[in-house]
Every structure is written in C-alpha cells, then in structure tokens.
Amino acid sequence: MTLNAKPKALVFDMDDTLVVEKASAEAAFLTTCELAKSRYGIEPADLHATLRETCRGIWHASPVRAYCVEIGISSWEALWARFEGADERLRILREWSPTYRHDSWHEALGRHGIDDTDLAHELAEVFPIHRRKLHVVYDDVRPALGHFRRIFQLGLLTNGAPDLQREKIAGSGIAEYFDEIVISGEVGVGKPNPRIYETMLSRLAVTPDEVLMIGNSLSSDVQGPQAVGMKTVWLNRSGHPRDDTIIPDHEITSLTELMHILH
C-alpha cells in the first residue's frame, strides 16, 4: 500500500473496526441463554440462533423501520438500546422496544416448544446487563490511535442509536482519541448516505481528498466515502474474500499495519 499524499485526517468506523461488536454480542447472548438451559435444557447456541431469526423478523415490523434502516440500528442492538433522545422516532422506539424484546425471546422459546412468558421477560431483562459488561477494543486500537493522534486529526464515524453508540464509546474509553465524533442517530442519516460523510468533513474542516476512511464494511466504509471523494482503507481483520464490485483504495488486516504504512 502506498499513498500519493499524506492525509490530514483519518476517519474511523467503530463497530468491529475499533470495538468488538459481534463477538461481544454473541458472548452476551450465550451467557443469557444459559438461563434457558438451566430451566429446560436448551443448548445456548441453539436458542441464540433461533433468537437471531425471531428478533430479525419482529424488528422488520418496527413502527419506524425506515428510520432504523437509515441510521443503521441492527435487530440485536435493539435488544439492549435504551433509545434515549428527543427525536420523535426514538420516543416511538423507546415505547415499543420492551414489547419487541419480550416477543423476540418468547417466540424463540416457542420454537423450542416452550411457552414461558416469565422466562422470556427475564431473558429480555438479563441480556442488556450481560451486554453492558462487554466493551472491548481490539488489541491494536489504543497503540494505533495513540500514535495517529499525534500526527493527524482523527474522526469517529459510526451508525447506530445515539445512546447506544455513546455508551460503547464511553465504556471502551476511546473518546479521548478523537477530535470529532459523528453518530448517525444524532445526524438523522447513516452511512452510506453522502450527508453523514460530508458532516464529518465539515466538522474536521478538511476536503475529501485530505481524508482517509478506515473501516470493516465495504459498503459503508469504502463505497460510501469513495462516492464523496474520500480515499479508503478496508480493515479486513478476518481475511474475508473481497467482493470485487467494491474496491477499496487499500486493504489491511490490522491497524498495526496501517501504523507502519503511514509512518
């Protein structure tokens, strides 16, 4: 990887780029599902798989589904988000989410032949507790951000509900590294909508050609920023084959690699 010109700013995605999201959620799900195993002998992995199906189906029936898709709230994140904020759509989600959580767990149990409303309620209450204990960053994150902040302006650009993303940022202790933090739920649009990248560019007071966007999503962190003129780095930690329809400017497997390249 080579760069034609040294960027003035680096903009990072958060979930599964800096903060371990999917693995943390899965660990919290499996721990929560141990309750059902202790009562009915259901294997946690089986109930977890079923829950992911049921919550996804119910989530698509959200009364403000278009808003959720636009700002990038996933069905499993909605199982622990508080949806705090003044936006009317957040208020609707705040009022609807207890029913969503209970029904997701209740339907999942039902698919295993169990009709236990009390257990469904307990699982819905316990999962957020376990999930909030897991704010984990990848090992290369703090050394890389500590290094980069001495050289570049840093931005954090993430999709999701405002309270949930702020909670992850605070829990993982990464806020101090960034000059600007832009969250889709606070802006009203999410990646890959051009407006959210333009919001970050405006706050950093840089032009698109002066920025390098780093993230794990080809659509949100590569295709989206490229559409507004930004250079991109695809962080492919797990070594997944790349979709050749979306081509990043650069590909890396760790932030340590990026440190050496930008040194």
Secondary structure as a PSIPRED ss2 file (coil, helix, strand):
# PSIPRED VFORMAT (PSIPRED V4.0)

   1 M C   1.000  0.000  0.000
   2 T C   1.000  0.000  0.000
   3 L C   1.000  0.000  0.000
   4 N C   1.000  0.000  0.000
   5 A C   1.000  0.000  0.000
   6 K C   1.000  0.000  0.000
   7 P C   1.000  0.000  0.000
   8 K C   1.000  0.000  0.000
   9 A E   0.000  0.000  1.000
  10 L E   0.000  0.000  1.000
  11 V E   0.000  0.000  1.000
  12 F E   0.000  0.000  1.000
  13 D C   1.000  0.000  0.000
  14 M C   1.000  0.000  0.000
  15 D E   0.000  0.000  1.000
  16 D C   1.000  0.000  0.000
  17 T C   1.000  0.000  0.000
  18 L C   1.000  0.000  0.000
  19 V E   0.000  0.000  1.000
  20 V C   1.000  0.000  0.000
  21 E C   1.000  0.000  0.000
  22 K H   0.000  1.000  0.000
  23 A H   0.000  1.000  0.000
  24 S H   0.000  1.000  0.000
  25 A H   0.000  1.000  0.000
  26 E H   0.000  1.000  0.000
  27 A H   0.000  1.000  0.000
  28 A H   0.000  1.000  0.000
  29 F H   0.000  1.000  0.000
  30 L H   0.000  1.000  0.000
  31 T H   0.000  1.000  0.000
  32 T H   0.000  1.000  0.000
  33 C H   0.000  1.000  0.000
  34 E H   0.000  1.000  0.000
  35 L H   0.000  1.000  0.000
  36 A H   0.000  1.000  0.000
  37 K H   0.000  1.000  0.000
  38 S H   0.000  1.000  0.000
  39 R H   0.000  1.000  0.000
  40 Y H   0.000  1.000  0.000
  41 G C   1.000  0.000  0.000
  42 I C   1.000  0.000  0.000
  43 E C   1.000  0.000  0.000
  44 P H   0.000  1.000  0.000
  45 A H   0.000  1.000  0.000
  46 D H   0.000  1.000  0.000
  47 L H   0.000  1.000  0.000
  48 H H   0.000  1.000  0.000
  49 A H   0.000  1.000  0.000
  50 T H   0.000  1.000  0.000
  51 L H   0.000  1.000  0.000
  52 R H   0.000  1.000  0.000
  53 E H   0.000  1.000  0.000
  54 T H   0.000  1.000  0.000
  55 C H   0.000  1.000  0.000
  56 R H   0.000  1.000  0.000
  57 G H   0.000  1.000  0.000
  58 I H   0.000  1.000  0.000
  59 W H   0.000  1.000  0.000
  60 H C   1.000  0.000  0.000
  61 A C   1.000  0.000  0.000
  62 S C   1.000  0.000  0.000
  63 P C   1.000  0.000  0.000
  64 V C   1.000  0.000  0.000
  65 R H   0.000  1.000  0.000
  66 A H   0.000  1.000  0.000
  67 Y H   0.000  1.000  0.000
  68 C H   0.000  1.000  0.000
  69 V H   0.000  1.000  0.000
  70 E H   0.000  1.000  0.000
  71 I H   0.000  1.000  0.000
  72 G C   1.000  0.000  0.000
  73 I C   1.000  0.000  0.000
  74 S C   1.000  0.000  0.000
  75 S C   1.000  0.000  0.000
  76 W C   1.000  0.000  0.000
  77 E H   0.000  1.000  0.000
  78 A H   0.000  1.000  0.000
  79 L H   0.000  1.000  0.000
  80 W C   1.000  0.000  0.000
  81 A C   1.000  0.000  0.000
  82 R C   1.000  0.000  0.000
  83 F C   1.000  0.000  0.000
  84 E C   1.000  0.000  0.000
  85 G C   1.000  0.000  0.000
  86 A C   1.000  0.000  0.000
  87 D C   1.000  0.000  0.000
  88 E H   0.000  1.000  0.000
  89 R H   0.000  1.000  0.000
  90 L H   0.000  1.000  0.000
  91 R H   0.000  1.000  0.000
  92 I H   0.000  1.000  0.000
  93 L H   0.000  1.000  0.000
  94 R H   0.000  1.000  0.000
  95 E H   0.000  1.000  0.000
  96 W H   0.000  1.000  0.000
  97 S H   0.000  1.000  0.000
  98 P H   0.000  1.000  0.000
  99 T H   0.000  1.000  0.000
 100 Y H   0.000  1.000  0.000
 101 R H   0.000  1.000  0.000
 102 H H   0.000  1.000  0.000
 103 D H   0.000  1.000  0.000
 104 S H   0.000  1.000  0.000
 105 W H   0.000  1.000  0.000
 106 H H   0.000  1.000  0.000
 107 E H   0.000  1.000  0.000
 108 A H   0.000  1.000  0.000
 109 L H   0.000  1.000  0.000
 110 G H   0.000  1.000  0.000
 111 R C   1.000  0.000  0.000
 112 H C   1.000  0.000  0.000
 113 G C   1.000  0.000  0.000
 114 I C   1.000  0.000  0.000
 115 D C   1.000  0.000  0.000
 116 D C   1.000  0.000  0.000
 117 T H   0.000  1.000  0.000
 118 D H   0.000  1.000  0.000
 119 L H   0.000  1.000  0.000
 120 A H   0.000  1.000  0.000
 121 H H   0.000  1.000  0.000
 122 E H   0.000  1.000  0.000
 123 L H   0.000  1.000  0.000
 124 A H   0.000  1.000  0.000
 125 E H   0.000  1.000  0.000
 126 V H   0.000  1.000  0.000
 127 F H   0.000  1.000  0.000
 128 P H   0.000  1.000  0.000
 129 I H   0.000  1.000  0.000
 130 H H   0.000  1.000  0.000
 131 R H   0.000  1.000  0.000
 132 R C   1.000  0.000  0.000
 133 K C   1.000  0.000  0.000
 134 L C   1.000  0.000  0.000
 135 H C   1.000  0.000  0.000
 136 V C   1.000  0.000  0.000
 137 V E   0.000  0.000  1.000
 138 Y C   1.000  0.000  0.000
 139 D C   1.000  0.000  0.000
 140 D C   1.000  0.000  0.000
 141 V H   0.000  1.000  0.000
 142 R H   0.000  1.000  0.000
 143 P H   0.000  1.000  0.000
 144 A H   0.000  1.000  0.000
 145 L H   0.000  1.000  0.000
 146 G H   0.000  1.000  0.000
 147 H H   0.000  1.000  0.000
 148 F H   0.000  1.000  0.000
 149 R C   1.000  0.000  0.000
 150 R C   1.000  0.000  0.000
 151 I C   1.000  0.000  0.000
 152 F C   1.000  0.000  0.000
 153 Q E   0.000  0.000  1.000
 154 L E   0.000  0.000  1.000
 155 G E   0.000  0.000  1.000
 156 L E   0.000  0.000  1.000
 157 L E   0.000  0.000  1.000
 158 T E   0.000  0.000  1.000
 159 N C   1.000  0.000  0.000
 160 G C   1.000  0.000  0.000
 161 A C   1.000  0.000  0.000
 162 P H   0.000  1.000  0.000
 163 D H   0.000  1.000  0.000
 164 L H   0.000  1.000  0.000
 165 Q H   0.000  1.000  0.000
 166 R H   0.000  1.000  0.000
 167 E H   0.000  1.000  0.000
 168 K H   0.000  1.000  0.000
 169 I H   0.000  1.000  0.000
 170 A H   0.000  1.000  0.000
 171 G H   0.000  1.000  0.000
 172 S H   0.000  1.000  0.000
 173 G C   1.000  0.000  0.000
 174 I C   1.000  0.000  0.000
 175 A H   0.000  1.000  0.000
 176 E H   0.000  1.000  0.000
 177 Y H   0.000  1.000  0.000
 178 F C   1.000  0.000  0.000
 179 D C   1.000  0.000  0.000
 180 E E   0.000  0.000  1.000
 181 I E   0.000  0.000  1.000
 182 V E   0.000  0.000  1.000
 183 I E   0.000  0.000  1.000
 184 S H   0.000  1.000  0.000
 185 G H   0.000  1.000  0.000
 186 E H   0.000  1.000  0.000
 187 V H   0.000  1.000  0.000
 188 G C   1.000  0.000  0.000
 189 V C   1.000  0.000  0.000
 190 G C   1.000  0.000  0.000
 191 K C   1.000  0.000  0.000
 192 P C   1.000  0.000  0.000
 193 N C   1.000  0.000  0.000
 194 P H   0.000  1.000  0.000
 195 R H   0.000  1.000  0.000
 196 I H   0.000  1.000  0.000
 197 Y H   0.000  1.000  0.000
 198 E H   0.000  1.000  0.000
 199 T H   0.000  1.000  0.000
 200 M H   0.000  1.000  0.000
 201 L H   0.000  1.000  0.000
 202 S H   0.000  1.000  0.000
 203 R H   0.000  1.000  0.000
 204 L H   0.000  1.000  0.000
 205 A C   1.000  0.000  0.000
 206 V C   1.000  0.000  0.000
 207 T C   1.000  0.000  0.000
 208 P H   0.000  1.000  0.000
 209 D H   0.000  1.000  0.000
 210 E H   0.000  1.000  0.000
 211 V E   0.000  0.000  1.000
 212 L E   0.000  0.000  1.000
 213 M E   0.000  0.000  1.000
 214 I E   0.000  0.000  1.000
 215 G E   0.000  0.000  1.000
 216 N C   1.000  0.000  0.000
 217 S C   1.000  0.000  0.000
 218 L H   0.000  1.000  0.000
 219 S H   0.000  1.000  0.000
 220 S H   0.000  1.000  0.000
 221 D H   0.000  1.000  0.000
 222 V H   0.000  1.000  0.000
 223 Q H   0.000  1.000  0.000
 224 G H   0.000  1.000  0.000
 225 P H   0.000  1.000  0.000
 226 Q H   0.000  1.000  0.000
 227 A H   0.000  1.000  0.000
 228 V C   1.000  0.000  0.000
 229 G C   1.000  0.000  0.000
 230 M C   1.000  0.000  0.000
 231 K E   0.000  0.000  1.000
 232 T E   0.000  0.000  1.000
 233 V E   0.000  0.000  1.000
 234 W E   0.000  0.000  1.000
 235 L E   0.000  0.000  1.000
 236 N C   1.000  0.000  0.000
 237 R C   1.000  0.000  0.000
 238 S C   1.000  0.000  0.000
 239 G C   1.000  0.000  0.000
 240 H C   1.000  0.000  0.000
 241 P C   1.000  0.000  0.000
 242 R C   1.000  0.000  0.000
 243 D C   1.000  0.000  0.000
 244 D C   1.000  0.000  0.000
 245 T C   1.000  0.000  0.000
 246 I C   1.000  0.000  0.000
 247 I C   1.000  0.000  0.000
 248 P C   1.000  0.000  0.000
 249 D C   1.000  0.000  0.000
 250 H E   0.000  0.000  1.000
 251 E E   0.000  0.000  1.000
 252 I E   0.000  0.000  1.000
 253 T C   1.000  0.000  0.000
 254 S C   1.000  0.000  0.000
 255 L H   0.000  1.000  0.000
 256 T H   0.000  1.000  0.000
 257 E H   0.000  1.000  0.000
 258 L H   0.000  1.000  0.000
 259 M H   0.000  1.000  0.000
 260 H H   0.000  1.000  0.000
 261 I H   0.000  1.000  0.000
 262 L H   0.000  1.000  0.000
 263 H C   1.000  0.000  0.000
